Amino acid sequence: AVVSTQSTALNFATRDESLKSYFEKYGEVEKAEVKMESATRSRGFGFVVFIEPEVLDSLLELKHTLDGREIEVKRAITMKEKFTTNKLFVGGLPPKLSNDHLVEFFRNFGEIQDVEWVVDRVTGNRKGFCFVIFEDPEAVERVTDG
């Protein structure tokens, strides 16, 4: 399994080679990349991909200094992980739709934790939309992919 770490607060002089060289003392590095604004200007962070997953756990416990600057090392998350949610917005609902009917429909996609109806503060009436909260984020994907 390949694991990835994000290093932030990098020295603006740090490049791929020095990032890789620094982290190779902890384990085999598949790839090291400093994110660049242009060909000559670093954005101050980068990513290191390790071959062995257990390397990352030990790295997170340590303090790191690279190119004369203390850097922060944290577990990198993928864009998919970043935007994964178990909460689904459901709009355009008729005013008379019952909670039971809504739950019955969405239960086909996964176990439901809760339904949050949005109500008008003045009238107390439902606004025609709600949020269905599933136990598992994959249920939201099943709804939106279908």
Backbone hydrogen bonds, N-H to C=O, Kabsch-Sander energy under -0.5 kcal/mol:
donor,donor_aa,acceptor,acceptor_aa,energy
3,V,50,F,-2.2
5,T,48,V,-2.7
6,Q,74,K,-3.6
7,S,46,G,-2.7
8,T,6,Q,-0.5
8,T,72,E,-2.7
9,A,44,G,-0.7
10,L,44,G,-2.5
14,T,11,N,-1.9
19,L,15,R,-2.2
20,K,16,D,-2.7
21,S,17,E,-2.6
22,Y,18,S,-2.2
23,F,19,L,-1.9
24,E,20,K,-1.7
25,K,22,Y,-0.9
26,Y,23,F,-1.8
27,G,23,F,-0.8
30,E,28,E,-0.6
30,E,49,V,-3.0
31,K,49,V,-1.3
33,E,47,F,-2.9
35,K,33,E,-0.5
35,K,45,F,-2.4
37,E,41,R,-3.4
38,S,41,R,-1.3
42,S,12,F,-0.5
42,S,40,T,-0.6
43,R,35,K,-2.9
46,G,7,S,-2.3
47,F,33,E,-2.6
48,V,5,T,-2.2
49,V,31,K,-3.3
50,F,3,V,-3.3
50,F,48,V,-0.6
51,I,28,E,-2.1
55,V,52,E,-1.1
56,L,53,P,-0.9
57,D,53,P,-0.7
58,S,54,E,-1.2
59,L,55,V,-1.9
60,L,56,L,-1.9
61,E,57,D,-0.6
61,E,58,S,-0.7
62,L,59,L,-1.2
64,H,71,I,-0.7
66,L,69,R,-2.7
69,R,66,L,-1.3
71,I,64,H,-2.5
72,E,8,T,-2.0
74,K,6,Q,-2.5
76,A,4,S,-1.7
82,K,78,T,-2.5
83,F,79,M,-1.8
84,T,81,E,-1.0
88,L,86,N,-0.5
88,L,132,V,-2.9
90,V,130,C,-2.8
93,L,128,G,-3.0
97,L,94,P,-1.7
102,L,98,S,-2.0
103,V,99,N,-2.8
104,E,100,D,-2.5
105,F,101,H,-1.9
106,F,102,L,-2.4
107,R,103,V,-2.1
108,N,105,F,-1.3
109,F,106,F,-1.8
110,G,106,F,-0.6
113,Q,133,I,-3.0
114,D,133,I,-1.8
116,E,131,F,-3.1
117,W,115,V,-0.7
118,V,129,F,-1.6
119,V,117,W,-0.5
120,D,125,N,-3.2
124,G,120,D,-2.2
127,K,118,V,-2.9
130,C,90,V,-2.4
131,F,116,E,-2.0
132,V,88,L,-2.6
133,I,114,D,-3.1
133,I,131,F,-0.6
134,F,86,N,-3.0
134,F,132,V,-0.6
135,E,111,E,-2.7
139,A,136,D,-1.8
140,V,136,D,-0.6
140,V,137,P,-0.6
141,E,137,P,-1.4
142,R,138,E,-2.1
143,V,139,A,-1.9
144,T,140,V,-2.6
145,D,141,E,-2.4
146,G,142,R,-0.9
